[in-house]
Amino acid sequence: MSIARIRKNDTVIVTHGNDAGRTGVVQKVDAKKGTAIVSGINVHKKAVRRTERTQGGLIDREFPIALCKLMPYDPDSKKGSRVSTAEKDGKKVRKLKASGKII
């Protein structure tokens, strides 16, 4: 089993692009494509056709962002941190390198 650097419900910070420096919570990760959808990040308007469920029109929607542009957010140092693996109670866990905090 591999330990992923970024997982669902992690708080991340954007390192590159128009949203650089902003933080958000990961909603979905697509490991095959190497992308993630983060709440409030990479938001664009999308034209939606009216159906029985939706009214239609222009809606704001979060689009996928590349995983290489994201870093796990360390609330103690208030910046992005690299991740290492550690062992706790016989299981592999992720540990932030900046503060040593287990996530």
Helices and strands as residue ranges (DSSP letters): E 11-14, E 23-30, E 35-38, E 43-48, E 57-62, E 65-66, G 67-69, E 70-74, E 79-80, E 83-88, E 91-96
